Amino acid sequence: ALMTKGLDKGQMPEDEVKTTEETSQKAQSGVSHLMRLMDMRLRAVTDAASKDELSEMKKRAQASKTKIESVLTTLRSQREGLTMATVLATATERVEKVEAESEKCQEAELPFLKGVEVLPGDESDKAIKDCETCARAADNAVSQASTFLKQKTNQLKGFSKETQATIGEELKALQKKLDEAAKKIAVFKSETLSRKLA
């Protein structure tokens, strides 16, 4: 089964990401508020010693703000990893469903592959009906998987280049598997129609 290649390395669990995001955002808000207060004080203070002390405090606050922004950037990457792991799991599941439906189509076709030129009427009608039912289910699965893959491929544009590259490759591999299964299903549908009209 396909899974994320690089995203699971060092991937934080959802609850840790959420807790760390909340804490970091509060810290960022507090530091930003503190820096605004220091700016106001710096404008109001006239003696050099107080200005120097406030300037030093502002530098430390700016360093803290930079570290918090770095943490938030890392958390965005973690959030992307979580999102894409879910996307890949769902996409893989949908493509596997298409492949399973394709196998059901092949099983439904077995009565026609026994070497008998023409099946008896009732047996032929039942086999054709089973083939048509399988074809509809397979078409539905292909449609759902295809739509999902297109949506998620487009969604990648909002993510980092690294995520786009890693997940993009895996989505392309899933699309290739989907295309192969869809071709088999199309051939099956065509053969079923030919048998029905014969």
C-alpha positions as CSV (number, residue, x, y, z in Angstrom):
1,A,0.0,0.0,0.0
2,L,1.2,3.5,-0.7
3,M,1.9,5.7,2.2
4,T,3.7,9.0,2.7
5,K,7.4,8.6,2.2
6,G,8.7,11.5,4.1
7,L,5.8,12.8,6.0
8,D,5.6,10.1,8.6
9,K,9.2,10.8,9.7
10,G,8.9,13.0,12.7
11,Q,5.2,13.4,12.2
12,M,3.5,14.7,15.3
13,P,0.1,13.2,16.3
14,E,-2.9,15.4,15.7
15,D,-3.5,16.2,19.4
16,E,0.1,17.4,19.9
17,V,-0.1,19.6,16.8
18,K,-3.3,21.1,18.0
19,T,-2.0,21.8,21.5
20,T,1.3,23.2,20.2
21,E,-0.5,25.4,17.7
22,E,-2.8,26.8,20.4
23,T,0.1,27.5,22.8
24,S,2.3,29.0,20.1
25,Q,-0.5,31.3,18.8
26,K,-1.1,32.5,22.4
27,A,2.6,33.2,22.8
28,Q,2.8,35.0,19.5
29,S,-0.1,37.2,20.4
30,G,1.4,38.0,23.8
31,V,4.8,38.8,22.4
32,S,3.2,41.0,19.7
33,H,1.2,42.9,22.3
34,L,4.3,43.3,24.5
35,M,6.3,44.7,21.5
36,R,3.5,47.3,20.8
37,L,3.7,48.4,24.4
38,M,7.4,48.7,24.3
39,D,7.2,50.8,21.1
40,M,4.7,53.1,22.9
41,R,7.1,53.4,25.9
42,L,10.1,54.0,23.7
43,R,8.4,57.0,22.1
44,A,7.4,58.4,25.5
45,V,10.7,57.8,27.4
46,T,13.2,60.6,27.3
47,D,16.2,59.4,29.3
48,A,18.9,57.3,27.6
49,A,19.2,54.6,30.2
50,S,15.5,53.7,30.0
51,K,15.6,53.8,26.2
52,D,18.6,51.5,26.2
53,E,16.8,49.1,28.6
54,L,13.6,49.1,26.5
55,S,15.5,48.6,23.3
56,E,17.3,45.6,24.7
57,M,14.0,44.1,25.9
58,K,12.5,44.8,22.5
59,K,15.4,42.9,20.8
60,R,14.8,39.9,23.1
61,A,11.1,40.0,22.4
62,Q,11.8,40.2,18.6
63,A,14.1,37.1,19.0
64,S,11.2,35.3,20.8
65,K,8.8,36.3,18.1
66,T,11.1,34.9,15.4
67,K,11.4,31.6,17.3
68,I,7.6,31.4,17.7
69,E,7.2,32.1,14.0
70,S,9.6,29.3,13.2
71,V,7.6,26.9,15.4
72,L,4.4,28.0,13.7
73,T,6.0,27.3,10.3
74,T,7.0,23.8,11.5
75,L,3.5,23.3,12.7
76,R,2.0,24.2,9.3
77,S,4.3,21.5,7.8
78,Q,3.1,19.1,10.5
79,R,-0.6,20.0,9.7
80,E,0.1,19.4,6.0
81,G,1.6,16.0,6.8
82,L,-1.5,15.0,8.8
83,T,-3.8,16.3,6.1
84,M,-2.0,14.5,3.3
85,A,-1.7,11.3,5.2
86,T,-5.5,11.2,5.5
87,V,-5.8,12.2,1.8
88,L,-3.5,9.4,0.7
89,A,-5.3,6.8,2.9
90,T,-8.6,7.8,1.4
91,A,-7.3,7.9,-2.1
92,T,-5.7,4.5,-1.7
93,E,-8.9,3.1,-0.3
94,R,-10.9,4.4,-3.3
95,V,-8.5,3.1,-5.9
96,E,-8.5,-0.3,-4.1
97,K,-12.3,-0.3,-4.3
98,V,-12.1,0.3,-8.0
99,E,-9.7,-2.6,-8.3
100,A,-12.0,-4.8,-6.3
101,E,-14.9,-3.9,-8.5
102,S,-12.8,-4.7,-11.5
103,E,-12.2,-8.2,-10.0
104,K,-15.9,-8.6,-9.5
105,C,-16.4,-7.8,-13.1
106,Q,-14.0,-10.5,-14.1
107,E,-15.8,-13.0,-11.8
108,A,-19.1,-12.0,-13.3
109,E,-17.7,-12.7,-16.8
110,L,-16.6,-16.2,-16.0
111,P,-19.7,-18.0,-17.4
112,F,-18.8,-16.6,-20.8
113,L,-15.2,-17.8,-20.5
114,K,-15.9,-21.5,-20.0
115,G,-15.3,-22.3,-23.6
116,V,-19.0,-22.7,-24.4
117,E,-19.9,-20.7,-27.6
118,V,-23.4,-19.8,-26.6
119,L,-24.8,-20.1,-23.1
120,P,-28.4,-21.3,-22.6
121,G,-30.9,-18.5,-22.6
122,D,-31.7,-18.2,-18.8
123,E,-28.0,-18.6,-17.9
124,S,-27.0,-16.1,-20.5
125,D,-29.6,-13.5,-19.3
126,K,-28.5,-13.9,-15.7
127,A,-24.8,-13.7,-16.5
128,I,-25.4,-10.5,-18.6
129,K,-27.5,-9.0,-15.9
130,D,-24.7,-9.8,-13.3
131,C,-22.1,-8.2,-15.7
132,E,-24.2,-5.1,-16.1
133,T,-24.7,-4.7,-12.3
134,C,-20.9,-5.1,-11.8
135,A,-20.2,-2.6,-14.6
136,R,-22.5,0.0,-13.0
137,A,-20.8,-0.5,-9.6
138,A,-17.4,-0.3,-11.1
139,D,-18.3,2.9,-13.1
140,N,-19.5,4.5,-9.9
141,A,-16.3,3.5,-8.0
142,V,-14.1,4.9,-10.9
143,S,-16.1,8.1,-11.0
144,Q,-15.7,8.7,-7.2
145,A,-12.0,7.8,-7.1
146,S,-11.3,10.0,-10.2
147,T,-13.1,13.0,-8.8
148,F,-11.4,12.6,-5.4
149,L,-7.9,12.4,-7.0
150,K,-8.6,15.4,-9.1
151,Q,-9.8,17.5,-6.2
152,K,-6.9,16.5,-4.0
153,T,-4.3,17.1,-6.7
154,N,-5.7,20.6,-7.1
155,Q,-5.7,21.1,-3.4
156,L,-1.9,20.4,-3.4
157,K,-1.3,23.8,-4.9
158,G,-1.9,25.4,-1.5
159,F,0.8,23.3,0.2
160,S,4.6,23.6,0.4
161,K,6.8,22.6,-2.6
162,E,8.1,19.5,-0.6
163,T,4.6,18.3,0.1
164,Q,3.5,18.9,-3.5
165,A,6.4,16.8,-4.7
166,T,6.1,14.0,-2.3
167,I,2.3,13.6,-2.3
168,G,2.1,14.6,-6.0
169,E,4.2,11.5,-6.9
170,E,2.0,9.2,-4.8
171,L,-1.2,10.7,-6.2
172,K,0.1,10.2,-9.7
173,A,0.9,6.5,-8.9
174,L,-2.6,6.1,-7.6
175,Q,-4.0,7.8,-10.8
176,K,-2.0,5.4,-12.9
177,K,-3.5,2.4,-11.0
178,L,-7.0,3.9,-11.4
179,D,-6.5,4.4,-15.1
180,E,-5.4,0.8,-15.6
181,A,-8.4,-0.5,-13.7
182,A,-10.7,1.9,-15.6
183,K,-9.4,0.5,-18.9
184,K,-10.1,-3.1,-17.9
185,I,-13.6,-2.0,-16.8
186,A,-14.2,-0.2,-20.2
187,V,-13.2,-3.4,-22.1
188,F,-15.5,-5.4,-19.8
189,K,-18.4,-3.1,-20.5
190,S,-17.8,-3.2,-24.2
191,E,-17.7,-7.0,-24.2
192,T,-20.8,-7.2,-22.0
193,L,-22.7,-5.0,-24.5
194,S,-21.5,-7.1,-27.4
195,R,-22.7,-10.3,-25.6
196,K,-26.1,-8.6,-24.8
197,L,-26.6,-7.6,-28.5
198,A,-25.5,-11.0,-29.8
